[in-house]
Amino acid sequence: MTPHMLTRSLDRGAAIFLTIVAACGILIPLSNLLLPEGSALQVPTYLVALWGKYVCYAILALSIDLIWGYCGILSLGHGAFFALGGYAMGMYLMRQIGTRGVYGNPVLPDFMVFLNWQKLPWYWYGFDMFWFAALMVLIVPGLLAFCFGWLAFRSRVTGVYLSIITQAMTYALLLAFFRNDFGFGGNNGLTDFKDILGFNVQAEGTRAALFALSCLALIASFLICRSVVSSKLGKVLIAIRDAESRSRFLGYRVESYKLFVFTLSACMAGVAGALYVPQVGIINPSEFAPGNSIEAVIWVAVGGRGTLVGAALGAIVVNYAKTFFTSGVLAPYWLFMLGALFILVTLLLPKGIVGTFNAWREASRERRPAAASAAAEDGVNEPKMAEERS
């Protein structure tokens, strides 16, 4: 991926989006750390963490839009990859607690001591090192996606059947992680984090740094997606989305293309989950709930499938609405409102917010030359300036 490829893949809307994200990643942490409390421009720490969560959701939405909007793979289980990345980071954070836990065990997390575990399970080895945990954030979701995709795509499972299988996968993981003997905290999950790379996760500076890092990850994820969809690979993905059988007939190995983009998407979702956990402070099996994956698909549909910018925008807008409406008397009705939003968008804005805006802009551009040519054919010319007549 060369800088020329990245620059060539950006259009005006993408450049504006990246500029806004970069500005937020710089100005919001500086406002939180440098301005005094009570100042009109000072961003409170709780808002930094909340907006950081929105940015992580935007990365997850990008990963879904990459496979659904450009390759036609509707995954209803992408929350599983998000949660696996979160658990990988949570395991590292739990190992950093050490003797500061409730039971003071330097090796075993508190929940293992409570359940009378005698030694650390083998799959927890290495998570006391950040580089190993960061590697697992990519490898675990990517490996699961590769194995799942290899079996599903080789069997030519497509459409609604693939969506159902992905949902079954995340539900199976939900049930497994709920078990206390699985070694991941059971129903309570992993929480009570203390440090990350030696810094207090509750400190204002750490939260500001995590927000800035999340914005950087969103920019990097967006650039990766743009470089993929703007390349020859992206053209093949769109061909597979629109006419899979014809693409296979022309000699393209459809399964290989699907497997690559599905694995890449899962790795992006894992990164989003890893950044989400230290900002929220907990990871538990509820992140595997199929409803979370369905909700993420709604973000993409609302923002605009196949636009990338729309996917990120939809994630931020819908989650802001969720925060607003679930904090008052409308809280019990949020799911009904979310369903109604999805229905209205499907009926009135089938291309989503950004997709509809792009279509309107393209139509407006096409009408201008047509109107100008029609005026020229009718002999209607613009009046000349006085200087030209003289």
N, C-alpha and C positions, 0 to 999 in steps of 0.2 A: 504494500500500500504506500504509494509515493505521495509527497505533498501536492504534486501536480494533479493526481487523481482526486484527492480530497477537494482541492480548489475547484476543479472542473465540475465536480458533482454538486456543488452548492448553487442554489438559485437565490433570488432576492429574499424570498420568504424564509428560507433556511438560514441565510446570513443574519436576518433580523432576529430569528429565534435564538441562534447561538449567541448573539450579542446580548440579548436580554438575560439569558441564563448566566453568561459570564459576569454581567454587571451585578446580578443578584448574588452570585457566589462571592463577589468581592465586597459589595456595599453593605449587605445585610450583616455579615460577621463584623465588619468594621463599625457599623452603627451599634451593634450589641456590645462591643468591647470598649469602644472609645468614648461614646456619648454618655453623659450622666443619666441615671435613672430619673424618670419623670420628664425627660426631654421629649418634645413632640416627635422628633425624628429617631428616637432610640427604640430599637426593636427588642422586646423582652425575650428572655432566654427560652421561655416556653413556646413562643412563636417560632424561634429558630429551630427548635426540635420538631415542631409541628410541620413547618414548611419543608424541613429535611425529609420527613416522612412522605410528603407529597412528591418530592423529587425522586425518591426511591420508587414510588408507584409509577412515576412517569417512565422510568427505565424499564420497569416490568411491562408497561403498555407498549413501549417501543419493541420489545422482544416479541410480543404477540402480533403486533402489526407487521413485523418482518415476515412472519410465516403465514399469517392469515391474509393480510392485505396484498402481499406480493407473490405468494405461492399457493394460496387457497387452502392452507392447512388450518382448520378451525380446532384449536386445542382448548378443551375445557378442563385441563389439568395442569396449566402452567403455574398455578399456585404451589404445586409440589416442588418444582425447581426453585422457586422463590424461597420456600420454607427450608429446603435442604441447604441452600446457601446460608440462610439465617442460622440453622442449627450448627453448621460448621464454624461460624463466627462465635456463636454462643458457647460452644465447647471450649474454644480458646479463652473466652472471657471467664468461664467457670474455672479453668485451670489457673487463672491469674489471681483468684481469690486467696488461695493458700490457707494459712492459719487464721485468716480474718473471718472465716465462716462461723456459723453458729456452734459447730462441734470442734472447730479448731484443727481439723485434720489437714495436714500439709499436702496430701495427694488426692484423697477422695472428696468429691463434692458433697455438700450436706445431704442431698437426697439419697446418695449411696450409703452414707453412714446411717441415716435413719432406717434404710431398708436392710441393714446388716450386711452390706457387701463387704467382702474381705479384701478384695484387691481391685485395682482399676481394670476394666475390660480392655482387651487388646486394641479395639477400634478407637480408644481414647488416647492411645500412645501418639506422641508427636504434637498434640494440640497445645502443649505448653510453649510452643514456638510459633511466632506470628507467621513466618514465611510458610510453614507447613500448613497452617490453617488457611492462609490466603490461597495456597495451591489447591486445597481441598474444596474451597468455595467454587472453583472452576471445574475440578475433576469430578466431584460427586454428581452434581446435576448433569454435567456433560456426558459422563459415562452412562448414567441412567437413560438420558435421552438417546444416546447412540444405540444402546441395546434395545430399547423400546422401539425406536424408529427403524432399526434394521429388521426387526421381526415384523412390524406393521407394514412398512413400505414394501418389503420384499413380498409380502402376501397380498399386496395391492389393496390394502384396506383404505378406503377413502370416505369422504363425505361424513354423513351423520354417524356411521359406524365407527370411524376413527375418533370422532368427538366423544362418543359414549365410552370407548375404550380408555381414552385419556382421563375421563372423569372417574372411571372405575379404578384406574391406577392411583390417582390421588386419594380416593376414598380408602383404598387398601392401606396406603401409607398412614392415613389418619388413624385407622384402627390399630395399626402396629405401634405407632408412637404413643398412643394412649396407654399402652401396657407398661406397668411399673418395672417388669423384668426385662424390658427392652434396652434399658440403660440410658434413657434420655429424659428422665424426670417425670415420665408419665403424664398425668393430666395437668400438673402444675408447670411442666416444661423447665426451662432454664431461665433463671432470673437472679436478682441481687448482685449484679455485676459491680465490680469495684474499679478496675483499671483496664486501659487499653494502651499498649506500648509504654507502660509506666505512667500514664496520665489518668487522672481521675475522670471517669466517664460522666460524672455529674457536674464537673466544673464548666464554667461559662466558656472558657477558652477551648476546651475539648469539644463542646457542642458546636461552637462556631467553626472549628476546624473540620468536624464531621460534615457539617452543612456544606462548607466549601468543597470538600472532597466529593460529596454527593453530586454537586453541580458539575464538577470536573468529570465525574463518571458519566453523567448524563450527556455532556458534550462529546465525550469519547464514544459512547454508545451510538449517539446520533450520527457521528461521522463514519463509524463503521457501517451502520445500516445504509447511509447514503452512498458510500463507496460500493457497497454490494449491489444495491438496486440500480445504480447508474452505470454499472459495468455490463459486459456481455453476459456475465452470470445472471445479473438481474433481468435482462431481456429473456433469458431462458426460463427463469422462475415465473415471469409473467405469462409466458407461453404455456407453461405447465398449468398455471392457474386457470387460464382461459380454455385450453384444449389439451388436456393431458394425453389423451389417446393419440392425437395427431403428433404431439411432440415425441412420443415414444416411437411412432411409425417413422418419423424423420431420422431416427437413430440416436436420439439423446437418451442417456441412462437416467431416466426420471427418478428412480429410487436413490441414486447417488446424490443428485441435486437436493432432493427433499431431505435426505439424511444429513447433509452438510448444514443446511440452513436451520434445520430443527435443532441440531446439536449446538450451533452457534447461539441460537435464541435461548436455549436452556442455560448456557453459560452466562449470558447477559442477565437472565432472571436470577441466577445464583448470586451474582454481584449485587444486584438490587437488594436481595434478602440480607446479604452480609452487611451492607451499609444501613439497613433498616434496624437491625437488632440493637446495636449500641445506642441508637438515638431514641428508640422506644423503651428499651430496658428489659425486654422479655421476649422469649420465643416459646410457644407452646403448640400442641397439636392442632389447635383451632386454625392455624395458618394453612393446614392441609384441607380445610373444609371445601368441598366442591363449590359452595356458594361464592367463595372468594375468587375462584378462577372464573366463574361466570360473570361476576361483577367486573373483573378486569377486562373481559371481552366487551362488556357494555361501555367501559371507558373508551375503548378504541372505536366502537360504533358511533358513540356520541361525537367524539372529536373528528372522526373521518378516517375510515379504513383506507389504507394504501396511500397515506399522506405523510406519515411519520410525525410531522409537526402536530397534526390533528390528534394523533394517539396520545402524545405527551400532554397536549392541552386538555383533552378529554379527561385524562387521569386527574389532573389538577383541579379542573372545574367540578367534576362529580364528587371528588373527595372533599373539596371545600364545602359543597352543598351538603354533603353528609355530615360534616362537622357542625355546620350551622343548624341543620334541621334536627339532628339527634341530641341537641343540647336544650331543647325546650319541650313544649307541649306536643309537638309533632313527632317526637321520638318514636312512639309505637307504630307510626305510619310510614316510616322511612322506606321500608322495603316496598310498600305499595307505590310510593312516589317514584322509587327507582324503576320499578316495572312500568309505570305509566310513562316515565321519561323515555325508556327504551322503545315503547310502542309508538310514542309520538315522533321520535326521531326516525324510526323505521318507516312510518307512514308519510311524514311531512318532509324530512330531511334524510332520505336514504343514503346519501353520500356523506352524512355527518356535517358538522359545522364548517370545518376547513374545506372539505370536499365540495360542499355546496357553494362556498365562497369562490373557490377556484373555478368551478364550472361557470358561475355567473361572470367572473372576470374574463374568462376565455370567450364566452359568448359576446361580451361587450366589445372585446378587441376585434372579433370577427365582424361585428356589425359596422364598425367605423369604416373600414375599407370598402365594404359593400355600399354603404351610404354615400361615400365620396365618389365611387365609380358611377353610381346611379345618377348622382347630381351632374357629373361630367357628361354622361350620355344625354341628359335632358338639356344640355347647354346652359346649365346654371353654374356660373363661376363666381367666385368671391370677388367683391368690388375691389378695384385697385386703389392703392394709396394715392394721395394727391401728388406726392413726389413722382410716382411712376407715370401718372397721366401727363404731367408737365414734361 
